[in-house]
Amino acid sequence: MSMAAAPFFERLAERCRAKDSLLCVGLDPHVSELPEPTPEAAFKFCEELVEATKDVAVAYKPNAAFFEQFGAAGWQQLKRLIEHIRRSTDGAALVVLDAKRGDIGSTAQAYAKSAYEVLGADSITVNPYMGKDSMEPFLSDSSRGVWALCKTSNKGSDDIQTCRLGDGTLLYHHVAKVALESTDRGPASVGLVVGATDTEAMRSLRQSLPCGVCFLAPGIGAQGGDLEAAVRAGLDRQTGMGILFPVSRGISKAADRRAAAIELNRLINEARSRSSCAAMSAENAGRPKIVLVPGNGGGGDIRPANFYGWFEKQMLDRGYEVKLPEGGMPDPVRARRSIWIPYIRDTLKCDENTVLVGHSSGAVAALRLAEEQKLRGIVLIAVYDDPLGDSMEAASGYFDGPFDWSAIQNNCGFIVQIGGTEDTLVPIDVQRRVARMLRPKVEYVEVPGEDHFFVPPFGALVDAVTRHWCPIPPAPGLGGDDGMDVDNRERVNRVPTPMQPPPPPPPRSLKRPRPDGQEPQNRDELENRYELCEKLGEGTYGKVYRGMDKVTREPVAIKRMKINLEDEGCPSLAIREIALLRKIRSANVVSLLHIHADRGSSSPWDSLTLVFELLTYDLRQFIKRNSIPSAPCLKYFVYQILRGVKACHELRIMHRDIKPQNLLISQTTGRIKLADFGLARSYMHPTHRCTHEIVTLWYRAPEVIMGSLDYTYSIDVWSIGCVMAELFTGGSPLFPTDSEVETLFQIFRMRGTPTPESWPGIVETCPDYCELWPKWKEDRGLQTMQQRNPEIPDWLNELALSCLRVTPTARATVAELMAHPWFKDVDDAWVAGEFFVCPGLHSDSQPIRDEAEPV
């Protein structure tokens, strides 16, 4: 068969191999980007893009709508553009007509003729939601390709595409199946449009569809898609391809479009290489399979229930293979041992390389299976060892005889048990009893305030697995629903030169060896790696020491915490800090380097050791010693604080304790890092209620002081405003009081007393608000700031005051603050880089007054 007659996706694969590229350039001539609103200008815009990128692009995706808006003349220019692509690339680049057509009968035939015969496109995007017959006219020519809209990248895609059919199947999964069945050529003629903004959907489709299906993955760039995550989720492991990335503005807006396209292709290929190598390394290393066994009480798709689907995504993001019961649970209500144990062993393929995670009755099943066979490890959540007075539990067969606790420990490489102190179904005393029976092997963690169902985020569970088995270090940027920020991009791309020290090793666990001796990491390695120096401090749960990494020769902070397994378990602050710091990757957030749990065999006391990078000064000490920083240094200090908080907020994390003491600083480079995440927490939904006792009083937002439990990220913004005001005066706090009432009154004197009219909802959300409080009506914010330091210009004071608006919804966001003209000359990539040094760090000049007001 000649090349011209070959099915479209076979030709696309050949182009990708020949150019070593998965880059498709989107041709979207927005009128706002044209020198004049004419079809000729639209053609010229796209022509220049083609010429700049033809060495690296394997396909071009002209958007028909941007030409159709000009009428018949626009249509002619679109045809001219496709002809130009053919001539300029000698036919090497394929054309994806972005038209999203979809209709029935003769109408669909007319659309197909228009796209293929009149315009000359090689493939077209179609809307398959009218069924197979709406797609068939586009598939009549075997050399043409169809991209069926499956799971799109727009914000409203979930309104329809994630609806479930009667059997529980997601609508977009059904659409993918129907689209591929529209022709007997299958993946040779049909691809799927799957947005890079939803890597979970992309991953689930890749796992469920046959090999060879190609994804068109828009959404990288302006829409916030994470390139690294999209490659991991969408790459066809067998071919190393199977995904095409259309990028438009990321190239068209670049000063050097050719260089931007080459760089983007390099990033894609590096991500491909890492993903393929990781898969191969994991396979060669015996990558463990995680099998999740849920509790009884339901059927159908278990992913929406409790933490199940969330945990699956978290572990898939980290490179693990995860298996859950598919198509409904066997015997979901009674959960009989005679049915579940064979199902776990034979259907879910539980073997010695499996980490078995069991919840409730699933945890009991894990215990019973561990009596019979070897497992990599088990994680038991809300486990029990008797029927708890329930007749159905008694009839399950799990409790017909005693548990062989010795066999369970001998057969498991590790055992982690997690319980919630507020579990109303399995009393915590029962769970503690199981923990005692599994000693000394078990690591027992109690989560204060948690009930039986563990609504996500459930960081303790993710840590329980990753702490014990991570054959390949997680790629930078892993951790969830996060976009790819500059930190991750820098870390991925930077190649150490001979003059650079090697990067620090990735986080790993230093734990006791397995009984079979396969894992040599233990306490000796912890002591061999780190030198313990002087004590830096001591608190309720343990001590903090200065240490030295003997490999990198970098100073570290070693936090050693004592945990009483029989009483409170692992402190919630420690669990929270570990879980959140493992998610955040930013040059302006302190790094957690190692976690080690030392389990004693004869004592209920365990020691948890956390190793952090060490910065010896905090911002409070620095400004006390140096007074007001120099003008450029002040700017970079504030920018770095905003950058660190932005990294948290993008992951839906509120820090909740921002103050100068928690902003660590390097005296040599001026690098600022946000630290102490013990009070931080994830913010999942506007109705999620939080706790009151947060944030040091001087930096506490008024809604928190007034007892609100419905606060949002704006409390961090308030704290940033307080820190900025302190920086402007060389260390004088803005609200230095001894009581909450006095703090509130100082705030109100400065910004005015809020009322139900100025702050709708204050009465309902702030239980400690009192309408009889003094009514300070005048906003004296700017006057107060001027009195504190007359040298600070008004426009900069106004920047700080935008953080200090009493009504939470009126405060600026971190993104809005970073967009202020004061930061227009700040190079974000340089700030994130290895050799950042704050401008003016050691200057004696006074700040701001010699700097022109930004336009």
C-alpha positions in Angstrom: 0.0 0.0 0.0 1.4 3.4 -0.9 2.0 6.1 1.7 -0.9 8.2 0.3 -3.4 5.3 0.8 -2.1 4.3 4.3 -4.6 4.9 7.2 -4.1 8.3 8.7 -2.9 7.2 12.1 -0.3 4.9 10.6 1.0 7.9 8.6 1.0 10.0 11.7 3.0 7.4 13.6 5.6 7.4 10.8 5.9 11.2 10.9 6.3 11.1 14.7 9.1 8.5 14.5 10.9 10.3 11.6 10.9 13.7 13.4 11.1 12.4 16.9 8.3 14.7 17.7 4.8 14.7 19.2 4.2 18.4 18.6 1.2 19.7 16.7 1.1 23.5 16.2 -2.3 25.0 16.6 -3.1 27.7 14.1 -5.6 30.0 15.9 -5.5 33.5 14.4 -7.3 35.4 17.1 -8.5 38.8 15.8 -6.9 40.4 18.8 -3.5 39.2 17.7 -3.7 40.3 14.1 -2.5 43.7 12.8 -5.9 44.1 11.1 -9.1 42.1 11.2 -8.9 40.6 7.7 -8.7 37.1 6.3 -5.4 37.9 4.7 -3.9 38.9 8.0 -5.2 35.6 9.5 -3.4 33.7 6.7 -0.2 35.7 7.1 -0.2 35.1 10.9 -0.5 31.3 10.4 1.9 31.2 7.5 4.6 32.7 9.7 3.9 30.2 12.4 4.3 27.3 9.8 7.6 28.7 8.5 9.0 29.0 12.1 8.0 25.6 13.2 8.1 23.3 10.2 11.4 21.7 11.3 9.8 20.2 14.4 6.1 20.0 14.0 4.5 16.8 12.7 1.1 18.3 12.2 -0.8 21.6 12.1 -4.3 22.2 13.5 -6.0 25.2 11.9 -9.1 26.3 13.7 -11.8 26.6 11.1 -13.9 29.1 13.2 -11.2 31.8 13.0 -11.4 31.7 9.2 -15.2 31.1 8.9 -15.8 34.4 10.8 -14.6 36.2 7.7 -17.2 34.6 5.5 -16.3 33.2 2.0 -13.0 35.1 1.9 -11.9 33.5 5.2 -12.8 30.1 3.8 -10.6 30.7 0.8 -7.7 31.7 3.1 -8.2 28.5 5.1 -7.9 26.5 1.9 -4.8 28.5 0.9 -3.3 27.9 4.3 -3.7 24.1 4.0 -2.1 24.2 0.5 0.8 26.2 1.9 1.4 23.7 4.7 1.6 21.0 2.0 4.1 22.9 -0.2 6.2 24.3 2.7 6.7 20.9 4.4 6.8 18.8 1.1 3.8 17.0 2.4 5.6 15.8 5.5 3.3 17.6 8.0 -0.3 16.4 8.4 -3.3 18.7 8.8 -5.8 18.3 11.6 -8.8 20.5 10.7 -10.3 21.7 14.0 -13.9 21.9 13.0 -15.8 19.8 15.6 -18.4 18.7 13.0 -21.2 16.4 13.8 -24.5 15.7 12.1 -26.5 12.9 10.4 -27.1 11.6 6.9 -26.4 13.8 3.9 -25.4 16.7 6.2 -22.4 14.8 7.6 -21.5 13.6 4.1 -21.4 17.3 3.0 -19.2 18.2 5.9 -16.8 15.4 5.1 -16.6 16.4 1.5 -15.9 20.0 2.5 -13.1 19.0 4.8 -11.4 16.4 2.7 -12.1 17.2 -1.0 -12.5 21.0 -0.9 -10.0 22.0 1.8 -7.7 19.0 1.6 -7.4 18.2 5.3 -5.9 14.9 6.4 -8.1 14.6 9.5 -10.9 16.4 11.3 -12.2 16.8 14.8 -15.8 15.6 15.1 -18.5 15.6 17.7 -19.6 11.9 18.1 -22.5 12.6 20.5 -25.0 11.9 17.7 -23.8 8.3 17.4 -21.9 6.1 14.9 -23.9 7.1 11.9 -22.7 10.7 12.4 -19.1 9.6 12.2 -19.3 7.1 9.3 -19.2 9.7 6.5 -15.9 11.0 7.8 -14.5 7.4 7.8 -15.4 6.4 4.2 -11.9 7.3 3.0 -9.4 5.0 4.7 -6.6 7.5 4.3 -8.4 10.1 6.4 -8.5 10.3 10.1 -11.2 11.3 12.7 -10.5 12.8 16.1 -13.6 12.2 18.2 -14.3 14.6 21.0 -14.1 12.5 24.1 -13.1 14.3 27.3 -12.4 17.9 26.4 -10.2 20.5 28.2 -12.8 23.2 28.7 -14.0 24.0 32.3 -17.6 22.9 31.5 -16.7 19.5 30.2 -17.8 17.8 33.4 -21.3 19.1 33.0 -22.1 16.3 30.5 -19.0 14.2 29.8 -18.6 12.7 33.3 -22.3 11.7 33.7 -22.7 8.0 34.3 -24.9 5.5 32.4 -27.2 3.1 34.1 -24.4 0.5 34.5 -22.1 3.1 36.1 -20.0 3.6 33.0 -18.7 7.2 32.5 -20.2 8.8 29.4 -16.9 9.7 27.9 -15.7 6.1 28.3 -18.8 5.0 26.4 -18.2 7.6 23.7 -14.7 6.4 23.2 -15.9 2.8 22.8 -18.6 3.9 20.3 -16.2 6.0 18.3 -13.7 3.2 17.9 -16.4 0.8 16.9 -17.5 3.2 14.1 -15.1 1.5 11.7 -13.5 -1.9 11.5 -10.2 -0.1 11.1 -10.4 1.1 14.8 -7.3 3.0 16.0 -5.9 3.1 12.5 -8.6 5.7 11.6 -10.0 7.0 14.8 -8.3 9.0 17.6 -9.7 10.7 20.6 -9.6 14.3 21.8 -8.7 14.1 25.5 -7.8 17.3 27.3 -4.4 17.5 29.0 -6.1 19.3 31.9 -7.7 16.0 33.0 -4.9 13.5 33.3 -7.1 11.1 35.4 -9.5 10.8 32.5 -6.6 10.4 30.1 -5.1 7.6 32.3 -8.3 5.7 32.7 -8.9 5.8 28.9 -5.4 4.6 28.2 -5.8 1.7 30.5 -9.2 0.6 29.2 -8.6 1.1 25.4 -6.7 -1.1 23.0 -3.1 -0.4 22.1 -2.6 2.0 19.3 -5.3 4.6 20.1 -3.9 8.1 19.7 -4.9 11.0 21.8 -5.1 14.7 20.7 -4.3 16.4 24.0 -5.0 20.2 24.0 -4.7 22.2 27.2 -1.0 22.5 27.7 -0.1 26.1 28.4 -2.8 28.7 28.9 -5.4 26.2 30.1 -3.1 24.9 32.8 -2.4 21.4 31.6 0.7 19.7 33.2 2.9 18.4 30.4 4.8 15.9 32.6 1.5 14.4 34.0 -0.1 14.3 30.6 2.8 12.3 29.1 2.7 9.9 32.0 -1.0 9.4 31.7 -1.4 9.4 27.9 1.7 7.9 26.4 1.2 4.5 24.8 3.8 2.5 26.6 4.2 -0.1 23.9 5.0 2.4 21.1 6.3 5.4 23.1 3.9 7.6 21.2 0.1 7.6 20.9 -0.4 11.2 22.0 -0.2 14.5 20.0 0.1 17.8 21.8 -1.4 20.8 20.0 0.1 24.1 21.2 -0.9 27.5 19.9 -0.3 30.6 22.0 2.7 29.0 23.8 4.5 29.3 20.5 2.7 32.2 18.7 3.3 34.6 21.6 7.0 33.7 22.0 9.6 36.3 20.9 11.4 33.5 19.0 8.8 31.1 17.7 11.2 28.6 16.2 13.2 28.4 19.5 10.0 28.0 21.5 8.8 25.1 19.3 12.2 23.4 19.5 12.2 23.9 23.3 8.7 22.6 23.7 9.5 19.5 21.7 12.5 18.9 23.8 10.4 19.1 26.9 7.9 16.6 25.5 10.7 14.2 24.5 12.4 14.4 27.9 9.0 13.7 29.5 8.6 10.7 27.1 12.0 9.4 27.9 11.4 9.7 31.7 8.0 8.0 31.4 9.3 5.1 29.2 12.4 4.6 31.3 10.3 4.7 34.5 7.9 2.1 33.2 10.8 -0.1 32.1 12.7 0.3 35.4 9.6 -0.4 37.4 8.9 -3.5 35.4 12.5 -4.7 35.7 12.5 -3.9 39.4 9.3 -5.8 40.0 7.0 -2.7 40.4 4.5 -3.5 43.1 0.9 -3.7 42.4 -1.4 -2.0 44.9 -4.7 -3.8 45.4 -7.4 -1.9 47.2 -10.1 -4.0 49.0 -13.0 -1.8 50.1 -15.4 -2.4 52.9 -18.7 -4.1 52.4 -22.0 -2.3 51.9 -22.2 -1.4 48.2 -21.8 -2.4 44.6 -21.0 -0.7 41.3 -18.1 1.6 40.8 -16.4 2.1 44.2 -14.2 5.0 43.1 -16.6 7.8 44.2 -16.9 6.2 47.6 -14.8 7.3 50.6 -11.1 7.7 49.7 -11.0 5.0 47.1 -10.9 6.9 43.8 -8.7 9.7 45.3 -6.2 7.2 46.5 -6.1 5.4 43.1 -5.3 8.6 41.4 -2.6 9.6 43.9 -0.8 6.3 43.5 -1.1 6.2 39.7 0.4 9.7 39.6 3.4 8.3 41.5 4.0 5.5 39.1 2.3 2.6 40.9 0.0 0.0 39.4 -3.4 0.0 41.2 -6.2 -2.5 41.0 -9.7 -2.1 42.4 -12.7 -4.3 42.0 -14.2 -3.5 38.6 -17.8 -3.8 37.5 -19.2 -4.2 41.0 -17.9 -5.9 44.0 -18.4 -9.7 44.5 -20.8 -10.3 47.4 -20.8 -6.6 48.4 -23.1 -6.7 51.3 -22.2 -9.9 53.3 -18.5 -9.8 52.2 -18.1 -13.5 52.8 -14.6 -14.9 53.3 -15.2 -17.8 50.9 -15.9 -15.4 48.0 -13.6 -12.5 48.7 -10.3 -14.3 49.5 -10.3 -16.2 46.2 -11.4 -13.0 44.4 -8.5 -11.0 45.8 -6.0 -13.8 45.2 -7.1 -15.0 41.7 -9.0 -12.1 40.1 -7.1 -9.2 41.4 -3.9 -11.3 41.2 -2.5 -10.6 44.7 1.0 -12.0 44.9 4.2 -11.5 46.8 4.8 -8.3 44.9 1.5 -6.8 46.0 0.8 -4.1 48.6 -2.7 -4.9 49.8 -4.7 -2.0 51.2 -7.8 -3.0 53.0 -10.5 -0.8 54.5 -13.0 -2.1 57.2 -14.0 -5.6 56.2 -11.5 -5.3 53.4 -8.8 -4.9 56.1 -10.0 -8.1 57.8 -9.8 -9.9 54.4 -6.2 -8.6 54.1 -5.3 -10.2 57.5 -6.8 -13.5 56.4 -5.0 -13.5 53.1 -1.7 -12.6 54.8 -2.1 -15.8 56.9 -1.9 -17.8 53.7 0.6 -16.1 51.4 3.5 -13.7 51.2 2.8 -10.1 50.4 4.9 -7.0 49.8 3.0 -5.4 52.6 -0.5 -4.7 54.0 -2.1 -1.4 55.0 -5.0 -1.9 57.4 -7.6 0.9 57.7 -10.3 0.7 60.4 -9.5 -3.0 61.0 -11.1 -5.2 63.7 -10.6 -8.8 64.9 -14.1 -9.8 66.1 -17.6 -9.4 64.7 -18.4 -6.4 66.9 -21.8 -7.9 67.8 -23.0 -7.9 64.2 -24.7 -11.0 63.0 -23.7 -10.4 59.3 -20.1 -10.0 60.3 -20.3 -13.2 62.3 -21.7 -15.0 59.3 -18.9 -13.7 57.0 -16.5 -16.5 58.0 -13.7 -14.2 58.9 -14.1 -14.9 62.6 -14.6 -18.7 62.6 -11.2 -19.2 64.1 -8.4 -17.2 65.8 -6.0 -15.1 63.7 -2.5 -16.4 63.2 -0.7 -13.2 64.1 2.8 -14.7 63.8 2.1 -15.9 60.3 0.7 -12.5 59.2 3.9 -10.8 60.4 6.2 -13.4 58.8 4.4 -13.2 55.4 4.3 -9.3 55.2 7.3 -7.2 54.3 5.6 -4.4 56.2 2.4 -3.7 58.1 0.9 -0.3 58.5 -2.3 0.2 60.5 -4.3 3.5 60.4 -7.3 4.3 62.6 -9.5 7.3 63.2 -10.1 8.3 66.8 -13.7 9.2 66.0 -14.6 5.9 64.3 -18.2 5.1 65.3 -18.3 1.7 63.6 -15.0 0.2 64.8 -14.1 1.4 68.3 -10.6 2.8 68.5 -9.9 0.4 71.4 -10.5 -2.5 69.1 -8.1 -1.1 66.6 -5.5 -0.6 69.2 -5.9 -4.2 70.3 -5.2 -5.3 66.8 -2.1 -3.1 66.7 -0.8 -4.8 69.9 -1.3 -8.2 68.4 0.7 -7.2 65.3 3.6 -5.8 67.3 6.5 -5.4 66.7 6.0 -5.5 63.0 3.2 -3.0 62.7 3.4 0.8 62.3 0.3 2.1 64.0 -1.0 5.6 63.1 -4.0 7.3 64.6 -5.6 10.2 62.9 -7.2 12.5 65.5 -10.8 13.5 64.7 -11.2 11.1 61.7 -14.2 8.9 61.4 -14.6 5.5 59.7 -14.7 6.6 56.1 -11.6 8.8 55.8 -12.8 11.5 53.3 -9.8 12.7 51.3 -7.2 14.1 51.4 -5.8 11.0 53.2 -2.1 11.8 53.2 -1.3 9.2 55.9 -2.4 6.4 53.5 -0.3 7.7 50.6 2.7 8.0 52.9 2.2 4.5 54.3 2.8 3.0 50.9 5.4 5.4 49.5 7.4 5.3 52.7 7.9 1.6 52.3 8.2 1.0 48.6 9.1 3.4 45.9 11.3 1.6 43.3 11.6 4.8 41.1 11.7 8.3 42.6 8.6 10.3 41.7 9.2 12.7 38.8 9.3 16.4 39.7 5.8 17.8 39.8 4.0 14.7 41.0 1.3 14.9 43.6 -2.0 15.3 42.5 -4.2 17.8 40.6 -1.4 20.3 40.2 -0.4 22.4 37.2 3.2 22.4 36.1 4.9 25.4 37.7 8.2 27.0 37.0 9.9 25.2 39.9 9.0 21.8 38.4 10.0 22.9 34.9 13.4 24.1 36.2 14.0 21.0 38.1 13.2 18.8 35.2 15.3 20.6 32.6 18.4 21.6 34.6 21.4 19.5 33.8 24.2 19.9 36.3 27.5 21.1 34.8 30.9 20.1 36.2 31.0 23.3 38.2 27.7 22.6 39.9 27.2 20.3 43.0 25.0 17.3 42.3 21.3 17.9 43.1 20.2 16.5 46.5 18.9 12.9 46.3 15.1 12.4 46.0 13.1 11.7 49.2 13.3 8.2 50.3 12.4 6.3 53.4 15.1 5.0 55.8 13.5 2.1 57.6 14.0 -1.2 59.2 15.0 -4.0 56.8 12.5 -6.5 55.6 12.8 -10.0 57.2 13.9 -11.4 53.8 16.8 -8.9 53.7 15.8 -7.4 50.3 15.7 -3.8 51.5 19.0 -2.8 53.2 17.8 0.7 54.3 17.7 0.9 58.1 18.6 3.1 61.0 22.3 2.5 60.4 21.9 4.1 57.0 20.1 7.1 58.6 23.0 7.5 61.0 25.6 7.0 58.2 24.0 9.6 56.0 23.5 12.3 58.6 25.8 13.7 61.3 23.8 14.9 64.3 25.1 18.2 65.7 23.8 20.6 68.3 20.2 20.9 69.5 18.4 23.8 68.0 15.1 23.6 70.0 12.6 21.5 71.8 8.8 21.3 71.8 5.9 19.2 72.9 6.6 16.2 70.7 10.3 16.2 70.3 13.5 18.0 69.5 15.1 19.7 66.5 18.9 19.3 65.8 21.3 20.8 63.4 22.8 18.1 61.2 25.0 17.6 58.2 24.3 15.5 55.1 27.6 13.5 54.7 27.0 13.0 51.0 26.1 16.5 49.8 27.8 18.3 52.7 24.7 20.5 53.1 23.4 21.4 56.5 20.0 19.9 57.5 17.5 20.2 60.2 16.6 16.9 62.0 13.3 16.8 63.8 13.0 13.8 66.1 9.5 13.2 67.5 8.4 10.6 70.1 5.1 8.9 69.5 3.2 6.8 71.9 1.4 4.2 69.9 -0.9 3.1 72.7 -2.2 6.6 73.4 -2.5 9.4 70.9 -0.6 7.7 68.0 1.3 10.0 65.5 0.5 13.6 66.2 -1.9 15.1 63.7 0.4 18.1 63.1 3.2 15.7 62.1 0.9 13.8 59.7 -0.3 17.0 58.2 3.1 18.5 57.7 4.5 15.3 56.1 1.5 14.9 53.8 1.5 18.5 52.6 5.3 19.0 52.2 5.4 15.8 50.0 2.9 17.5 47.6 4.6 20.9 47.3 7.6 21.4 45.1 8.7 25.0 45.0 12.0 26.9 45.3 10.3 29.0 48.0 9.0 26.2 50.2 11.2 24.3 52.5 12.0 20.8 51.3 11.4 17.6 53.3 14.3 15.3 52.5 13.7 12.1 54.4 11.2 10.4 56.7 12.2 7.6 59.0 10.1 5.7 61.6 12.1 3.8 64.2 9.9 1.1 65.7 11.0 -0.3 69.1 10.1 -3.9 69.9 9.7 -3.6 73.6 8.4 -0.1 74.2 5.2 1.6 73.1 7.3 4.6 72.2 8.3 5.1 68.6 10.6 7.7 67.1 9.6 9.6 63.9 12.5 11.4 62.3 12.0 14.1 59.7 15.0 15.6 57.8 14.6 19.1 56.3 16.9 21.4 54.5 18.3 23.9 57.0 18.3 27.6 56.8 19.6 29.1 60.0 17.8 32.5 59.8 14.3 33.5 59.5 12.9 36.8 58.2 12.2 38.1 61.7 15.9 37.8 62.6 17.1 39.1 59.3 15.1 42.4 59.4 16.0 42.9 63.0 19.6 42.7 62.1 19.5 44.5 58.8 16.7 47.0 59.4 14.8 47.8 56.1 16.1 45.8 53.2 17.4 47.7 50.1 14.9 48.6 47.4 15.6 45.6 45.0 16.0 43.2 47.9 12.6 44.3 49.4 11.0 43.6 46.1 12.4 40.2 45.7 11.6 39.3 49.3 8.0 40.1 48.8 7.9 38.3 45.5 9.4 35.1 46.9 6.9 35.1 49.8 4.1 35.4 47.2 5.6 32.7 45.1 5.8 30.2 48.0 2.2 30.9 49.0 1.1 30.6 45.4 2.6 27.1 45.2 0.5 26.2 48.2 -2.7 27.8 47.0 -2.4 26.1 43.6 -2.5 22.8 45.4 -5.5 23.9 47.5 -3.4 24.2 50.6 -3.8 27.0 53.1 -0.7 27.6 55.2 -2.6 29.3 58.0 0.5 30.4 59.9 2.4 32.9 57.8 4.7 35.2 59.9 8.3 36.3 59.7 9.4 33.4 61.9 8.1 30.9 59.4 9.8 32.6 56.5 13.3 31.1 56.4 16.0 33.0 54.7 19.5 32.4 53.4 21.9 35.2 54.4 24.1 34.6 51.4 21.5 34.4 48.6 18.4 36.0 50.1 16.4 32.9 49.1 13.2 32.8 51.2 11.4 29.6 52.0 8.0 29.1 53.6 8.3 26.6 56.5 6.3 25.1 59.3 3.3 23.4 57.8 2.0 21.9 61.0 -1.1 24.2 60.9 -1.6 24.0 57.2 -4.4 22.1 55.7 -6.0 21.3 52.3 -9.0 23.5 51.3 -11.2 21.3 49.2 -14.6 23.1 48.9 -16.1 26.4 49.9 -18.4 24.7 52.4 -15.5 22.9 54.1 -15.3 24.0 57.8 -11.9 24.6 59.3 -10.6 25.2 62.8 -10.3 28.4 64.8 -7.0 28.1 66.6 -4.6 29.0 63.8 -2.2 31.8 62.9 -0.1 33.7 65.5 -2.4 36.5 66.8 -0.5 39.5 65.3 -0.9 38.1 61.8 -4.4 36.6 62.2 -7.2 37.7 59.9 -10.2 39.4 61.5 -12.7 36.7 60.4 -10.6 34.1 62.2 -10.5 36.2 65.4 -14.3 36.5 65.2 -14.6 32.7 65.2 -15.3 32.0 61.5 -14.8 28.4 60.5 -15.5 29.1 56.8 -12.4 31.0 56.0 -10.4 30.6 52.7 -7.0 31.3 51.2 -7.7 35.0 52.0 -6.4 34.4 55.6 -3.0 33.8 54.1 -3.2 37.0 52.1 -4.0 39.0 55.3 -0.9 37.5 56.9 1.2 38.5 53.9 -0.1 42.1 54.2 1.0 42.1 57.9 4.5 40.8 56.9 4.8 43.4 54.1 3.9 46.2 56.6 6.6 44.9 58.9 9.2 44.8 56.2 8.4 48.4 55.3 9.3 49.5 58.8 12.3 47.3 59.5 10.6 44.9 61.9 7.8 46.8 63.6 4.6 44.6 63.7 1.4 46.2 62.5 -0.9 44.8 65.2 1.3 43.9 68.3 -1.4 43.2 70.9 -1.9 40.7 73.7 -5.6 39.9 73.2 -8.0 39.1 70.4 -10.3 42.0 71.2 -7.5 44.5 71.2 -6.2 43.1 67.9 -9.7 43.5 66.3 -10.0 47.1 67.6 -6.6 48.0 66.2 -7.7 46.6 62.8 -11.0 48.5 62.9 -9.3 51.7 64.0 -7.1 51.4 60.9 -9.6 50.1 58.3 -13.0 50.8 59.8 -15.5 48.6 61.7 -17.3 46.1 59.4 -21.1 46.0 59.4 -23.6 43.5 57.9 -24.0 46.0 55.0 -20.3 46.3 54.3 -19.6 42.6 54.9 -22.6 40.5 53.9 -22.8 37.3 55.9 -20.6 38.5 58.8 -23.3 37.7 61.3 -23.8 34.2 60.0 -20.2 33.3 59.5 -18.5 35.1 62.4 -20.2 33.9 65.6 -18.1 36.3 67.8 -19.0 39.4 65.8 -20.8 42.0 68.0 -22.9 44.8 66.5 -22.3 46.8 69.7 -18.6 47.2 69.0 -17.3 50.8 68.5 -18.0 52.0 65.0 -14.8 53.4 63.4 -16.0 54.5 60.0 -13.0 56.1 58.5 -10.5 54.0 56.6 -7.1 55.3 57.9 -5.1 52.5 56.3 -3.0 54.7 54.0 -2.5 57.4 56.7 -1.4 54.7 59.2 1.1 53.2 56.7 2.5 56.7 55.9 3.0 57.4 59.6 4.9 54.2 60.1 7.4 55.0 57.4 7.1 58.2 55.3 9.7 57.0 52.9 7.4 54.3 51.5 5.5 55.6 48.5 1.7 55.5 48.5 1.5 53.0 45.6 3.5 50.5 47.5 1.5 51.0 50.7 -1.6 50.5 48.7 -0.2 47.1 47.5 0.1 46.0 51.2 -3.3 47.5 52.0 -4.9 45.4 49.3 -4.1 42.4 51.4 -5.5 44.1 54.6 -9.1 44.7 53.5 -11.4 43.7 56.4 -13.9 41.9 54.2 -12.2 38.6 53.0 -13.7 38.6 49.5 -12.4 42.1 48.9 -8.7 41.1 49.4 -6.4 40.7 46.5 -5.4 37.1 45.5 -1.8 36.0 45.4 -1.9 35.9 41.6 -3.2 39.5 41.5 -0.4 40.6 43.8 2.2 39.0 41.7 0.8 40.7 38.6 1.4 44.2 40.2 3.7 46.4 38.0 6.3 46.5 40.8 7.3 43.0 39.8 7.3 43.6 36.1 11.1 43.2 35.9 11.3 40.1 38.0 12.4 37.0 36.1 10.4 34.2 37.6 12.6 31.4 36.1 15.7 33.1 37.6 14.1 33.4 41.0 13.4 29.6 40.9 16.9 28.8 39.6 19.9 27.2 41.2 22.0 30.3 41.5 19.5 32.9 42.6 21.0 35.8 44.7 18.7 38.6 45.8 19.6 41.9 44.2 20.8 44.5 46.7 21.0 41.8 49.5 24.1 43.4 51.1 23.4 47.0 50.0 23.2 49.8 52.6 20.9 51.9 50.4 17.5 52.8 51.7 14.5 51.2 50.0 12.0 52.5 47.4 12.4 56.2 47.6 14.8 56.3 44.6 12.8 53.8 42.6 10.2 55.2 40.1 6.6 54.4 40.7 5.6 51.6 38.4 3.3 52.5 35.5 
